[in-house]
Amino acid sequence: MKTSASATELQKCKRRLLQLLVLAFLLWLMASQKQRREYSTWIVAGASGVVVALLLLESTCSLCRTLRETARFLVQILWTLWNTTLQYAARGFKPKFPKWTLRFELVRGVMHDAATMFGDRIVDPTQAPIFRWHSELFGSFMGWFALCQRGLKLESVHYKGLEHLWLKSSSSSKINNPKRLVVLFYHGGGYAVLSPRMYIPFCCELLSAIKHELRSQVSDKDITVDVFLANYHKTPEYSFPTPVEDAVAMYEYLLQHEKLEPSQIILFETESRVGGRRFHCHSLQL
């Protein structure tokens, strides 16, 4: 009941902000040319502020349940970003570790804050679906830029009630190539949140790195590499071992539908799925 009441509070706040935005638009339409010139700065500034507030509320509603929690979370994020940047500057503008970047440190800090303050809510029946939806939107948006930058194409496949993604070269030929390699990618999220689309930018980098490595070590130009971003049902809607069974089913999908040999499939799992890897590999052996 408390969660429902909190969600209603945030919904009311977003509804009022939308009403303010509509009101500002109507006032702009009704105003004369002189009034528009006189008050345009105030109207644009006010409308921009409302849009920013709406975006902040929407982006944090997968974790925060009240306006107070939202404000506390945003303050903590600002502190983390500021503190991380100061530490970066104090080190002579060098990353904490050789392979790290400032952007990675900032993202890592924000993710740590989210997990520390609201980590238990990734399995909340109300908020987990919102978290997944946000990850899909963000991944699709950022993925579009990554695809254009790397010259890759994305293909959607629906199987067992879920969307899975193929990441291929724009000039990719017919699939029945005996020298074809497929990276079977299982995304992270504790079997509860995120989606394959969240990892489109990462997989673009991964595919490009694999191709670059192959070109430097193998002279055979007939070898092709694709990435298959597999999806799986998530908790709390689906309990264990359903996610693992879905993962095994997608391995079998590549064998049966894509006519691949086991030697052509490379398994890749992110860190948050390491806990289920042993069970997963045992299932594949069976």
Secondary structure, DSSP 8 states (H G I E B T S, - for coil): -HHHHHHHHHHHHHHHHHHHHHHHHHHHHHS-HHHHHHHHHHHHHHHHHHHHHHHHHHHHTTT--SHHHHHHHHHHHHHHHHHHHHHHHHTTS--SSTT--HHHHHHHHHHHHHHHHHGGGGG-TTHHHHHHHHHHHHHHHHHHHHHHHHTEEEEEEEETTEEEEEEEETT---S--TTEEEEEEE--STTTS--GGGGHHHHHHHHHHHHHHHHHH---TT-EEEEEEE----TTTS-TTHHHHHHHHHHHHHHHTS---GGGEEEEE-GGGGGGHHHHHHHHH-
